[in-house]
Amino acid sequence: MPDSNTEVSFFHPRQDKWSEHFQVDNQSGKIIGITSSGKVTIEYLEMNSASQVVARQLWIRLSLFP
C-alpha cells in the first residue's frame, strides 16, 4: 500500500471472490475496499473516479448494478 510501503496483491477476478474484497455504497455509488487488496485495487484502477461513480449511480437506479 502506498502509505505503508507494504506490498499488496491486486484483486484477481478469476481467483478472488468480489464480495470478499469490495462493497458498494448504494447511496454514493462508490465501491469500498474491505481488504488491503480491495483498497489498493480501487485506488490503482481509479474505480471511484467521477465518471465511474456517475455511471455506477445510473446503473444502480436502473437495477443493473450490482
C-alpha positions as CSV (number, residue, x, y, z in Angstrom):
1,M,0.0,0.0,0.0
2,P,1.3,3.5,-0.8
3,D,1.2,4.9,2.7
4,S,2.8,1.9,4.4
5,N,5.3,0.7,1.8
6,T,3.7,-2.7,2.2
7,E,3.4,-4.9,-0.9
8,V,-0.2,-5.9,-1.5
9,S,-1.5,-8.0,-4.4
10,F,-4.3,-6.7,-6.6
11,F,-7.7,-8.3,-6.7
12,H,-7.7,-11.2,-9.2
13,P,-11.2,-11.7,-10.7
14,R,-10.5,-15.3,-11.6
15,Q,-9.1,-16.3,-8.3
16,D,-10.7,-14.0,-5.8
17,K,-14.3,-13.5,-4.8
18,W,-15.6,-9.9,-5.4
19,S,-17.8,-9.8,-2.3
20,E,-14.8,-10.7,0.0
21,H,-12.9,-7.6,-1.1
22,F,-15.5,-5.0,-2.1
23,Q,-18.8,-3.5,-1.0
24,V,-20.9,-0.9,-2.8
25,D,-22.3,2.2,-1.2
26,N,-25.7,2.4,-3.0
27,Q,-26.2,6.0,-1.9
28,S,-23.0,7.4,-3.2
29,G,-22.3,4.8,-6.0
30,K,-18.8,4.3,-4.6
31,I,-17.0,1.0,-4.2
32,I,-15.5,0.4,-0.8
33,G,-12.5,-1.8,-0.3
34,I,-12.9,-4.1,2.7
35,T,-9.4,-5.7,2.4
36,S,-6.0,-4.4,1.6
37,S,-6.2,-6.0,-1.8
38,G,-9.6,-4.4,-2.5
39,K,-8.4,-0.9,-1.3
40,V,-5.3,-0.9,-3.4
41,T,-7.2,-2.2,-6.5
42,I,-9.8,0.6,-6.1
43,E,-7.0,3.2,-5.8
44,Y,-4.8,2.0,-8.6
45,L,-7.6,1.4,-11.1
46,E,-9.4,4.6,-10.1
47,M,-12.6,2.7,-9.6
48,N,-14.2,5.7,-7.9
49,S,-13.3,8.3,-10.4
50,A,-16.1,10.9,-11.1
51,S,-17.1,9.3,-14.4
52,Q,-17.2,5.8,-12.9
53,V,-19.3,6.9,-9.9
54,V,-21.8,8.8,-12.2
55,A,-22.1,5.7,-14.4
56,R,-22.5,3.4,-11.4
57,Q,-25.2,5.6,-9.9
58,L,-27.2,5.3,-13.1
59,W,-26.7,1.5,-13.2
60,I,-27.9,1.3,-9.6
61,R,-31.0,3.3,-10.4
62,L,-31.7,1.0,-13.4
63,S,-31.1,-2.1,-11.2
64,L,-28.2,-3.1,-13.4
65,F,-25.6,-3.0,-10.6
66,P,-24.5,-4.9,-8.6
